[in-house]
Amino acid sequence: MQLRKSERKKAKIRMALQSPSGGGKTYSALLLAYGLIHEPPRIVPELVF
């Protein structure tokens, strides 16, 4: 297997988060968004990165 440098393309992500009420969907979505754009979320100020 060969490794190669990743390329940014105009691909869109389709993802679903499922869990019962209080399962942390919003928190998980914010962490995923932070990981994708490398910027701290502005919605929840108590999150410290």
trRosetta pair geometry for C-beta under 8 A, 3 or more apart (Angstrom, degrees):
i j d omega theta_ij theta_ji phi_ij phi_ji
13 36 7.6 -110 6 -113 154 146
15 32 7.4 -140 102 171 160 159
17 25 4.6 142 120 -143 125 92
17 28 5.7 159 -139 90 146 128
17 29 6.0 -117 -1 -65 155 93
18 25 7.7 16 -105 -100 9 121
19 23 2.9 -140 133 113 126 157
19 24 6.7 -5 76 48 159 69
19 25 5.6 -171 41 -60 105 95
20 23 5.1 117 58 -43 58 120
24 27 4.6 -55 -163 49 81 117
24 28 5.3 87 133 -28 91 99
25 28 5.8 -59 -145 39 26 110
25 29 6.2 28 156 -21 64 107
26 29 5.6 -53 -146 35 30 112
26 30 6.5 31 154 -18 63 104
27 30 5.8 -54 -152 34 31 111
27 31 6.5 28 152 -16 64 106
27 44 7.6 14 -108 -19 72 173
28 31 5.7 -55 -149 38 33 110
28 32 6.3 35 153 -20 66 105
29 32 5.7 -52 -147 36 32 112
29 33 6.3 32 154 -19 65 106
30 33 5.7 -53 -145 37 31 111
30 34 6.3 36 153 -22 64 105
30 41 4.4 -14 -165 -65 108 162
30 43 6.6 -124 -108 54 125 119
30 44 6.1 -6 -133 17 169 126
30 47 6.9 -156 131 -47 139 168
31 34 5.5 -50 -147 35 32 115
31 35 6.4 33 153 -19 63 105
32 35 5.7 -57 -152 36 31 112
32 36 6.5 27 153 -18 65 107
33 36 5.7 -57 -148 36 33 110
33 37 6.3 -7 167 12 69 109
33 41 6.5 81 83 -87 117 104
34 37 6.9 -76 -138 53 23 82
34 38 7.3 69 172 -101 58 17
34 39 6.7 -126 -134 71 64 45
34 40 6.2 17 -126 -120 117 33
34 41 5.6 -76 -67 -36 106 88
34 49 6.8 -168 -173 -79 147 157
35 38 7.5 20 -160 -69 22 55
40 47 7.0 176 -168 101 100 107
40 49 5.0 -166 -102 31 106 129
41 44 5.7 26 105 37 125 86
41 47 6.0 35 54 59 108 146
42 45 7.7 7 -169 -77 44 73
44 47 4.8 64 104 -11 107 110
